[in-house]
């Protein structure tokens, strides 16, 4: 059940990838059994991409990424419908300079407007922190902007959550 709690929203193929990745990590570490550490790292690799410790950041970039990720965590913490923050790191993963990892406590089948709005606020927390601390923003929020645009677009076009447009579906998912 621990693996299930760490992988809400994962489908069978995702779980298979996690188990395979955890097995590879255990083998690289000369372990005969797959432990919790291997599962945790495998979940993070599948969800956010592999660590890129070789990607060098200047001290100024580390400071920016630190505040950016802290902004996500703080914004999410204060949103009453946000998922709890599980981990914050400035170790680059995939194309991201850092990651703030949030997960629901349980599987969620129906998402409320309040929950979607809190997801948007949490995603924009990094950009807001940059503006507050450095008095300017960086390009570091590009994936956050992609995420909030997709959520907002779905709220209006697919879920009928717009007060102005009403309960209608617009377009065919394009």
Backbone as a chain_set.jsonl record, in Angstrom:
{"seq": "XXXXXXXXXXXXXXXXXXXXXXXXXXXXXXXXXXXXXXXXXXXXXXXXXXXXXXXXXXXXXXXXXXXXXXXXXXXXXXXXXXXXXXXXXXXXXXXXXXXXXXXXXXXXXXXXXXXXXXXXXXXXXXXXXXXXXXXXXXXXXXXXXXXXXXXXXXXXXXXXXXXXXXXXXXXXXX", "coords": {"N": [[0.811, -1.203, 0.0], [2.088, 1.169, 0.487], [3.523, 1.894, -1.838], [1.36, 2.349, -3.524], [0.227, 4.609, -2.303], [2.173, 6.484, -2.858], [1.952, 6.847, -5.532], [-0.379, 8.136, -6.705], [-2.804, 8.404, -9.268], [-1.212, 7.171, -11.135], [-1.086, 4.896, -13.823], [-1.32, 1.403, -14.77], [0.9, 0.893, -16.509], [2.637, 2.934, -15.735], [3.227, 2.18, -13.1], [4.493, -0.233, -13.624], [6.778, 0.766, -14.945], [7.934, 2.161, -12.794], [8.551, 0.048, -11.016], [10.359, -1.43, -12.601], [12.382, 0.514, -12.962], [13.139, 0.893, -10.276], [14.168, -1.634, -9.751], [16.39, -1.643, -11.44], [17.89, 0.418, -10.255], [18.383, -0.758, -7.728], [19.951, -2.941, -8.527], [22.191, -1.606, -9.585], [23.191, -0.648, -7.241], [24.115, -2.853, -6.057], [22.317, -4.389, -4.569], [20.251, -6.991, -3.292], [17.586, -6.899, -2.845], [14.8, -4.768, -3.571], [14.518, -1.649, -2.176], [12.795, 0.864, -0.132], [14.029, 3.315, -0.698], [14.9, 2.989, -3.336], [12.442, 2.693, -4.652], [11.299, 5.215, -4.107], [13.094, 6.977, -5.427], [12.793, 6.0, -8.028], [10.106, 6.629, -8.547], [10.28, 9.409, -8.541], [11.985, 9.767, -10.73], [10.406, 8.775, -12.848], [8.233, 10.507, -12.667], [9.327, 13.158, -12.79], [11.637, 13.124, -14.256], [15.11, 12.14, -14.739], [17.703, 12.796, -12.283], [19.943, 15.492, -12.823], [22.706, 15.97, -11.999], [25.058, 16.729, -13.099], [24.582, 19.042, -14.407], [25.597, 22.212, -14.186], [25.093, 24.911, -11.97], [25.257, 28.386, -11.421], [26.094, 30.227, -8.41], [24.2, 32.337, -8.197], [22.104, 31.383, -9.842], [21.375, 29.116, -8.364], [20.358, 30.38, -6.115], [18.15, 31.731, -7.198], [16.61, 29.536, -8.125], [16.188, 28.267, -5.69], [14.566, 30.115, -4.258], [12.433, 30.175, -6.049], [11.424, 27.487, -6.003], [10.828, 27.35, -3.284], [8.799, 29.219, -3.259], [6.748, 27.856, -4.627], [6.27, 25.832, -2.722], [5.496, 27.272, -0.394], [3.246, 28.704, -1.317], [1.559, 26.547, -1.982], [1.272, 25.374, 0.532], [-0.336, 27.204, 1.886], [-2.721, 27.09, 0.531], [-5.92, 25.853, 0.808], [-6.958, 23.685, -0.576], [-4.912, 22.317, -1.75], [-2.518, 19.78, -2.686], [-0.501, 18.053, -0.282], [2.877, 19.112, 0.194], [5.569, 17.099, -0.603], [8.288, 16.973, -1.14], [11.05, 19.127, -1.735], [13.432, 20.245, -3.964], [16.532, 21.5, -5.298], [18.023, 20.197, -7.049], [18.618, 19.668, -10.362], [16.181, 18.184, -12.529], [15.326, 16.374, -15.347], [14.282, 18.801, -17.568], [13.907, 20.731, -15.703], [15.005, 23.149, -13.295], [14.725, 22.725, -10.638], [12.547, 21.014, -8.323], [9.334, 20.931, -6.898], [7.587, 18.74, -5.146], [4.41, 17.567, -4.945], [1.784, 15.621, -3.594], [-1.402, 14.02, -3.588], [-3.206, 12.823, -0.695], [-4.795, 10.7, -1.204], [-6.364, 8.849, -3.887], [-8.023, 10.814, -6.288], [-11.047, 11.217, -7.812], [-12.871, 13.081, -8.781], [-12.435, 16.389, -9.481], [-12.515, 19.495, -7.902], [-13.502, 22.937, -8.553], [-12.255, 24.688, -6.758], [-10.006, 23.204, -6.017], [-8.618, 23.06, -8.461], [-8.09, 25.77, -8.87], [-6.416, 26.245, -6.692], [-4.274, 24.627, -7.449], [-3.357, 26.088, -9.623], [-2.563, 28.445, -8.289], [-0.506, 27.43, -6.635], [1.311, 26.574, -8.587], [2.004, 29.002, -9.727], [3.299, 30.166, -7.64], [6.114, 30.019, -7.557], [6.984, 31.805, -9.542], [5.877, 34.146, -8.475], [7.386, 34.36, -6.12], [9.928, 34.855, -7.185], [9.488, 37.404, -8.268], [8.85, 38.874, -5.945], [11.234, 38.635, -4.398], [13.438, 39.206, -6.111], [12.572, 41.281, -7.649], [12.026, 40.953, -10.307], [11.256, 38.635, -12.982], [12.121, 35.329, -14.178], [12.912, 33.07, -16.908], [12.445, 30.666, -15.826], [9.95, 29.755, -15.085], [8.604, 28.502, -17.144], [7.552, 25.852, -17.532], [5.718, 25.851, -15.477], [3.965, 27.838, -16.342], [2.998, 26.599, -18.649], [1.627, 24.493, -17.406], [-0.36, 25.862, -15.825], [-1.755, 27.173, -17.815], [-2.823, 25.036, -19.252], [-4.491, 23.897, -17.28], [-6.293, 26.052, -16.791], [-7.381, 26.389, -19.349], [-8.636, 23.898, -19.694], [-10.518, 24.065, -17.629], [-12.273, 25.994, -18.621], [-12.86, 25.183, -21.327], [-13.404, 22.404, -21.283], [-14.538, 21.556, -18.832], [-16.618, 23.219, -18.214], [-16.44, 25.293, -16.3], [-16.569, 28.049, -16.258], [-17.84, 31.102, -15.239], [-18.677, 33.124, -16.931], [-18.947, 32.0, -19.511], [-20.408, 29.756, -19.064], [-21.914, 26.428, -18.466], [-20.654, 24.697, -20.69], [-19.11, 22.777, -23.304], [-16.321, 23.519, -25.232], [-14.959, 23.204, -28.454], [-12.955, 20.404, -29.61], [-11.049, 19.233, -27.865], [-8.717, 20.262, -28.972]], "CA": [[0.0, 0.0, 0.0], [2.956, 2.346, 0.488], [3.762, 2.252, -3.237], [0.115, 2.907, -4.051], [0.064, 5.959, -1.769], [3.164, 7.361, -3.489], [1.738, 6.917, -6.977], [-1.771, 8.39, -7.092], [-2.96, 8.807, -10.656], [-0.406, 6.345, -12.022], [-1.771, 3.75, -14.422], [-0.536, 0.172, -14.693], [2.181, 1.03, -17.206], [3.495, 3.78, -14.905], [3.684, 1.349, -11.976], [5.479, -1.16, -14.198], [8.009, 1.534, -15.149], [8.511, 2.436, -11.479], [9.136, -1.188, -10.492], [11.547, -1.715, -13.419], [13.409, 1.507, -12.629], [13.61, 0.586, -8.925], [15.001, -2.843, -9.858], [17.668, -1.222, -12.037], [18.62, 1.156, -9.224], [18.846, -1.723, -6.73], [21.048, -3.711, -9.13], [23.362, -0.717, -9.649], [23.68, -0.48, -5.87], [24.486, -4.2, -5.605], [21.351, -4.864, -3.581], [19.483, -8.156, -3.718], [16.182, -6.538, -2.703], [14.45, -3.381, -3.867], [14.1, -0.983, -0.942], [11.976, 2.071, -0.232], [14.818, 4.367, -1.344], [14.871, 2.755, -4.785], [11.096, 3.016, -5.13], [11.116, 6.671, -4.055], [13.86, 7.58, -6.521], [12.171, 5.585, -9.292], [8.883, 7.428, -8.714], [10.702, 10.755, -8.911], [12.513, 9.71, -12.1], [9.284, 8.612, -13.782], [7.378, 11.69, -12.595], [9.972, 14.444, -13.083], [12.853, 12.942, -15.038], [16.288, 11.76, -13.946], [18.532, 13.871, -11.743], [21.011, 15.95, -13.717], [23.675, 16.6, -11.1], [26.157, 17.258, -13.907], [24.199, 20.38, -14.874], [26.164, 23.164, -13.242], [24.388, 26.17, -11.77], [26.017, 29.407, -10.709], [25.476, 30.54, -7.115], [23.018, 33.172, -8.42], [21.042, 30.508, -10.338], [20.925, 28.31, -7.228], [19.546, 31.259, -5.269], [16.877, 31.942, -7.9], [15.86, 28.272, -8.106], [15.79, 28.025, -4.301], [13.394, 30.949, -3.961], [11.345, 29.743, -6.935], [10.843, 26.256, -5.461], [10.226, 27.698, -1.994], [7.547, 29.895, -3.58], [5.754, 26.806, -4.874], [5.957, 25.138, -1.466], [4.767, 28.166, 0.51], [1.914, 28.948, -1.896], [0.77, 25.322, -1.829], [0.988, 25.179, 1.956], [-1.408, 28.087, 2.329], [-3.946, 26.824, -0.218], [-6.643, 24.829, 1.569], [-7.32, 22.552, -1.42], [-3.697, 21.839, -2.418], [-1.906, 18.538, -2.226], [0.625, 18.317, 0.62], [4.216, 19.087, -0.394], [6.327, 15.937, -0.129], [9.732, 17.156, -1.289], [11.508, 20.28, -2.495], [14.85, 20.091, -4.281], [17.068, 22.325, -6.376], [18.773, 19.33, -7.945], [17.895, 19.653, -11.636], [15.59, 16.931, -13.017], [14.822, 16.608, -16.69], [14.575, 20.166, -17.99], [13.62, 21.632, -14.59], [16.125, 23.511, -12.434], [14.386, 22.183, -9.329], [11.218, 20.408, -8.312], [8.535, 20.87, -5.681], [6.798, 17.528, -5.367], [3.196, 17.483, -4.131], [0.963, 14.455, -3.892], [-2.601, 13.905, -2.75], [-3.193, 11.75, 0.294], [-5.603, 9.601, -1.724], [-6.792, 9.029, -5.264], [-9.127, 11.753, -6.441], [-11.749, 10.95, -9.066], [-13.57, 14.282, -9.224], [-11.66, 17.543, -9.045], [-13.349, 20.676, -7.739], [-12.988, 24.213, -9.035], [-11.34, 25.201, -5.736], [-8.758, 22.441, -6.111], [-7.92, 23.496, -9.676], [-7.589, 27.134, -8.617], [-5.27, 26.127, -5.785], [-3.161, 24.105, -8.248], [-2.836, 27.228, -10.382], [-1.858, 29.322, -7.347], [0.74, 26.774, -6.245], [2.226, 26.578, -9.735], [2.476, 30.378, -9.939], [4.024, 30.601, -6.451], [7.536, 30.184, -7.859], [7.114, 33.061, -10.289], [5.586, 35.219, -7.519], [8.542, 34.482, -5.224], [10.984, 35.537, -7.942], [9.126, 38.819, -8.368], [8.967, 39.48, -4.614], [12.606, 38.643, -3.885], [14.407, 39.784, -7.047], [11.913, 42.383, -8.352], [11.894, 40.587, -11.712], [10.997, 37.211, -13.182], [13.028, 34.65, -15.104], [12.265, 32.094, -17.793], [12.349, 29.405, -15.086], [8.565, 29.346, -14.837], [7.956, 28.105, -18.402], [6.706, 24.654, -17.368], [4.609, 26.256, -14.611], [3.012, 28.545, -17.193], [2.346, 25.556, -19.457], [0.704, 23.767, -16.533], [-1.527, 26.668, -15.452], [-2.523, 27.425, -19.038], [-3.578, 23.812, -19.542], [-5.556, 23.781, -16.28], [-7.294, 27.098, -17.036], [-8.049, 26.07, -20.613], [-9.533, 22.764, -19.444], [-11.622, 24.532, -16.791], [-13.221, 26.725, -19.466], [-13.276, 24.488, -22.546], [-13.82, 21.012, -21.111], [-15.259, 21.284, -17.6], [-17.723, 24.155, -18.035], [-16.26, 25.968, -15.019], [-16.492, 29.493, -16.455], [-19.085, 31.809, -14.917], [-19.085, 33.956, -18.066], [-19.324, 31.184, -20.671], [-21.41, 28.798, -18.638], [-21.613, 24.99, -18.493], [-20.586, 24.206, -22.07], [-17.811, 22.294, -23.779], [-15.917, 24.225, -26.454], [-13.931, 22.536, -29.219], [-12.806, 18.957, -29.52], [-9.795, 18.976, -27.162], [-7.541, 20.798, -29.647]], "C": [[0.854, 1.267, 0.0], [3.227, 2.812, -0.928], [2.522, 2.887, -3.84], [-0.098, 4.338, -3.568], [1.012, 6.954, -2.429], [2.909, 7.584, -4.974], [0.282, 7.179, -7.359], [-1.83, 8.894, -8.533], [-2.114, 8.006, -11.631], [-1.267, 5.211, -12.564], [-0.837, 2.552, -14.355], [0.838, 0.276, -15.338], [3.152, 1.897, -16.408], [4.068, 2.986, -13.737], [4.741, 0.354, -12.459], [6.813, -0.458, -14.415], [8.705, 1.829, -13.828], [9.21, 1.192, -10.937], [10.403, -1.55, -11.271], [12.694, -0.768, -13.084], [13.985, 1.242, -11.246], [14.515, -0.651, -8.935], [16.375, -2.506, -10.441], [18.519, -0.481, -11.008], [19.18, 0.214, -8.159], [20.032, -2.527, -7.262], [22.321, -2.872, -9.203], [24.002, -0.535, -8.284], [24.068, -1.813, -5.233], [23.593, -4.709, -4.483], [20.592, -6.055, -4.154], [17.985, -7.883, -3.669], [15.98, -5.07, -3.048], [13.91, -2.761, -2.59], [13.255, 0.254, -1.217], [12.724, 3.197, -0.934], [14.783, 4.222, -2.858], [13.495, 3.079, -5.363], [10.866, 4.529, -5.167], [11.851, 7.349, -5.213], [13.258, 7.23, -7.876], [10.909, 6.399, -9.574], [9.247, 8.841, -9.152], [11.252, 10.79, -10.334], [11.398, 9.618, -13.13], [8.451, 9.887, -13.827], [8.029, 12.974, -13.072], [11.229, 14.333, -13.921], [14.032, 12.62, -14.136], [17.017, 12.99, -13.406], [19.614, 14.209, -12.756], [22.031, 16.711, -12.88], [24.849, 17.192, -11.872], [25.846, 18.658, -14.441], [24.645, 21.397, -13.819], [25.324, 24.431, -13.19], [25.32, 27.127, -11.034], [25.365, 29.629, -9.341], [24.21, 31.401, -7.271], [21.842, 32.333, -8.926], [20.496, 29.629, -9.219], [20.014, 29.121, -6.315], [18.175, 31.476, -5.902], [16.013, 30.689, -7.828], [15.372, 27.974, -6.693], [14.548, 28.831, -3.936], [12.193, 30.529, -4.793], [10.651, 28.508, -6.356], [10.202, 26.501, -4.104], [8.89, 28.408, -2.207], [6.427, 28.909, -3.879], [5.295, 26.18, -3.561], [5.115, 26.011, -0.535], [3.357, 28.426, -0.02], [1.02, 27.722, -1.711], [0.362, 25.092, -0.381], [-0.221, 25.994, 2.406], [-2.703, 27.926, 1.539], [-4.669, 25.661, 0.453], [-7.019, 23.6, 0.743], [-6.122, 21.994, -2.196], [-3.271, 20.489, -1.872], [-0.751, 18.877, -1.29], [1.965, 18.208, -0.12], [4.991, 17.941, 0.234], [7.834, 16.182, -0.14], [9.987, 18.41, -2.101], [12.999, 20.086, -2.729], [15.262, 21.093, -5.344], [18.029, 21.506, -7.241], [17.992, 19.27, -9.252], [17.409, 18.254, -12.001], [15.0, 17.216, -14.373], [15.239, 18.0, -17.131], [14.395, 21.174, -16.856], [14.878, 21.909, -13.775], [15.953, 22.992, -11.024], [12.976, 21.637, -9.394], [10.606, 20.564, -6.922], [7.504, 19.785, -5.923], [5.624, 17.508, -4.403], [2.399, 16.271, -4.557], [-0.264, 14.446, -3.008], [-2.458, 12.75, -1.769], [-3.95, 10.525, -0.184], [-5.925, 9.87, -3.186], [-8.004, 9.94, -5.31], [-9.759, 11.525, -7.807], [-12.415, 12.187, -9.644], [-12.874, 15.491, -8.624], [-12.557, 18.774, -9.013], [-12.681, 21.91, -8.348], [-11.964, 24.773, -8.051], [-9.993, 24.495, -5.806], [-7.945, 22.868, -7.33], [-7.342, 24.892, -9.497], [-6.383, 27.101, -7.682], [-4.055, 25.541, -6.506], [-2.525, 25.223, -9.061], [-2.026, 28.144, -9.463], [-0.521, 28.716, -6.922], [1.768, 26.802, -7.357], [2.791, 27.973, -9.993], [3.259, 30.914, -8.741], [5.506, 30.816, -6.692], [7.809, 31.497, -8.564], [6.877, 34.254, -9.35], [6.764, 35.432, -6.57], [9.697, 35.191, -5.925], [10.715, 37.038, -7.988], [9.283, 39.529, -7.022], [10.421, 39.639, -4.164], [13.552, 39.419, -4.796], [13.858, 40.979, -7.835], [11.907, 42.19, -9.864], [11.67, 39.086, -11.816], [12.001, 36.651, -14.18], [12.214, 33.738, -16.025], [12.063, 30.755, -17.097], [10.943, 28.894, -14.879], [7.874, 28.815, -16.088], [7.073, 26.867, -18.238], [5.526, 24.948, -16.445], [3.535, 26.962, -15.432], [2.286, 27.585, -18.126], [1.275, 24.852, -18.636], [-0.535, 24.597, -16.218], [-2.388, 27.001, -16.667], [-3.38, 26.223, -19.375], [-4.729, 23.636, -18.558], [-6.664, 24.786, -16.575], [-8.078, 26.819, -18.314], [-9.042, 24.928, -20.419], [-10.734, 23.193, -18.606], [-12.696, 25.206, -17.643], [-13.766, 25.851, -20.586], [-13.861, 23.104, -22.314], [-14.733, 20.78, -19.913], [-16.432, 22.225, -17.354], [-17.653, 24.929, -16.733], [-16.11, 27.483, -15.156], [-17.842, 30.119, -16.15], [-19.595, 32.599, -16.115], [-19.582, 33.122, -19.25], [-20.331, 30.104, -20.322], [-20.989, 27.35, -18.802], [-21.69, 24.418, -19.911], [-19.188, 23.674, -22.34], [-17.529, 22.984, -25.108], [-14.816, 23.451, -27.148], [-13.903, 21.034, -28.976], [-11.42, 18.597, -28.972], [-8.561, 19.516, -27.886], [-7.045, 22.038, -28.937]], "O": [[0.396, 2.322, -0.438], [3.168, 4.011, -1.199], [2.623, 3.859, -4.588], [-0.552, 5.189, -4.333], [0.69, 8.136, -2.546], [3.568, 8.41, -5.605], [-0.245, 6.511, -8.249], [-1.008, 9.707, -8.955], [-2.281, 8.147, -12.842], [-2.08, 4.637, -11.839], [0.311, 2.678, -13.929], [1.828, -0.197, -14.78], [4.354, 1.632, -16.399], [5.252, 3.104, -13.42], [5.751, 0.13, -11.792], [7.865, -1.017, -14.107], [9.931, 1.756, -13.744], [10.338, 1.277, -10.452], [11.408, -1.933, -10.673], [13.839, -1.196, -12.938], [15.196, 1.354, -11.053], [15.509, -0.704, -8.211], [17.395, -3.023, -9.986], [19.721, -0.72, -10.9], [20.325, 0.37, -7.734], [21.0, -2.766, -6.541], [23.41, -3.369, -8.915], [25.205, -0.296, -8.178], [24.317, -1.892, -4.03], [24.059, -5.378, -3.561], [20.326, -6.117, -5.354], [17.203, -8.541, -4.356], [16.866, -4.24, -2.845], [12.965, -3.275, -1.991], [13.03, 0.638, -2.365], [12.12, 3.96, -1.688], [14.652, 5.21, -3.58], [13.394, 3.67, -6.437], [10.312, 5.058, -6.131], [11.283, 8.2, -5.898], [13.219, 8.071, -8.774], [10.674, 6.811, -10.71], [8.599, 9.407, -10.032], [11.007, 11.748, -11.066], [11.433, 10.294, -14.158], [8.012, 10.305, -14.898], [7.367, 13.804, -13.695], [11.831, 15.35, -14.265], [13.965, 12.803, -12.921], [16.957, 14.073, -13.988], [20.132, 13.336, -13.452], [22.202, 17.922, -13.024], [25.556, 18.059, -11.36], [26.748, 19.373, -14.876], [24.125, 21.424, -12.704], [24.9, 24.958, -14.219], [26.071, 26.727, -10.143], [24.208, 29.259, -9.14], [23.243, 31.199, -6.535], [20.708, 32.54, -8.495], [19.287, 29.418, -9.132], [19.019, 28.608, -5.804], [17.156, 31.411, -5.216], [14.826, 30.765, -7.509], [14.259, 27.479, -6.516], [13.594, 28.294, -3.374], [11.063, 30.526, -4.303], [9.426, 28.487, -6.232], [9.154, 25.931, -3.799], [7.955, 28.221, -1.428], [5.292, 29.097, -3.44], [4.099, 26.019, -3.316], [4.136, 25.542, 0.044], [2.387, 28.374, 0.737], [-0.143, 27.85, -1.328], [-0.759, 24.666, -0.102], [-1.03, 25.528, 3.209], [-3.695, 28.579, 1.861], [-4.083, 24.595, 0.642], [-7.367, 22.567, 1.315], [-6.299, 21.28, -3.183], [-3.616, 20.11, -0.753], [-0.084, 19.894, -1.485], [2.155, 17.321, -0.953], [5.062, 17.826, 1.457], [8.566, 15.683, 0.715], [9.248, 18.723, -3.034], [13.745, 19.794, -1.794], [14.456, 21.49, -6.186], [18.757, 22.059, -8.064], [16.829, 18.867, -9.258], [18.121, 17.267, -11.813], [14.259, 18.184, -14.544], [16.42, 18.343, -17.074], [14.7, 22.354, -17.03], [15.714, 21.025, -13.585], [16.931, 22.835, -10.292], [12.291, 21.783, -10.407], [11.271, 20.356, -5.907], [6.651, 19.906, -6.804], [5.812, 17.441, -3.188], [2.346, 15.933, -5.739], [-0.201, 14.812, -1.834], [-1.683, 11.82, -1.992], [-3.778, 9.434, 0.359], [-5.773, 10.994, -3.664], [-8.901, 9.846, -4.472], [-9.089, 11.627, -8.835], [-12.513, 12.33, -10.862], [-12.74, 15.601, -7.405], [-13.269, 19.061, -9.975], [-11.48, 21.928, -8.616], [-10.919, 25.276, -8.463], [-8.95, 25.134, -5.667], [-6.726, 23.019, -7.245], [-6.222, 25.162, -9.93], [-5.431, 27.859, -7.873], [-2.922, 25.919, -6.207], [-1.301, 25.298, -9.177], [-0.927, 28.569, -9.82], [0.486, 29.421, -6.858], [2.953, 27.024, -7.111], [3.934, 28.107, -10.429], [3.825, 32.005, -8.816], [6.102, 31.709, -6.091], [8.749, 32.215, -8.223], [7.591, 35.253, -9.422], [7.102, 36.573, -6.253], [10.367, 36.032, -5.327], [11.621, 37.843, -7.771], [9.789, 40.649, -6.963], [10.789, 40.675, -3.609], [14.373, 40.201, -4.318], [14.588, 41.614, -8.597], [11.796, 43.158, -10.615], [11.872, 38.353, -10.848], [12.642, 37.391, -14.926], [10.99, 33.655, -15.922], [11.565, 29.809, -17.708], [10.75, 27.727, -14.536], [6.649, 28.689, -16.09], [5.956, 26.839, -18.756], [4.453, 24.366, -16.605], [2.343, 26.719, -15.246], [1.089, 27.74, -18.368], [0.158, 24.639, -19.107], [-1.653, 24.093, -16.33], [-3.61, 27.1, -16.559], [-4.544, 26.375, -19.745], [-5.831, 23.263, -18.96], [-7.84, 24.424, -16.605], [-9.296, 26.994, -18.353], [-10.164, 24.985, -20.923], [-11.85, 22.733, -18.846], [-13.889, 25.011, -17.413], [-14.978, 25.775, -20.786], [-14.729, 22.669, -23.071], [-15.606, 19.913, -19.958], [-17.168, 22.048, -16.384], [-18.684, 25.2, -16.118], [-15.578, 28.132, -14.255], [-18.862, 29.73, -16.718], [-20.804, 32.733, -16.301], [-20.541, 33.508, -19.917], [-21.029, 29.595, -21.198], [-19.867, 27.06, -19.219], [-22.656, 23.749, -20.277], [-18.217, 24.067, -21.693], [-18.383, 23.03, -25.993], [-13.834, 23.074, -26.509], [-14.719, 20.483, -28.236], [-10.712, 17.766, -29.54], [-7.444, 19.248, -27.444], [-6.056, 22.637, -29.359]]}, "num_chains": 1, "name": "protein.A"}
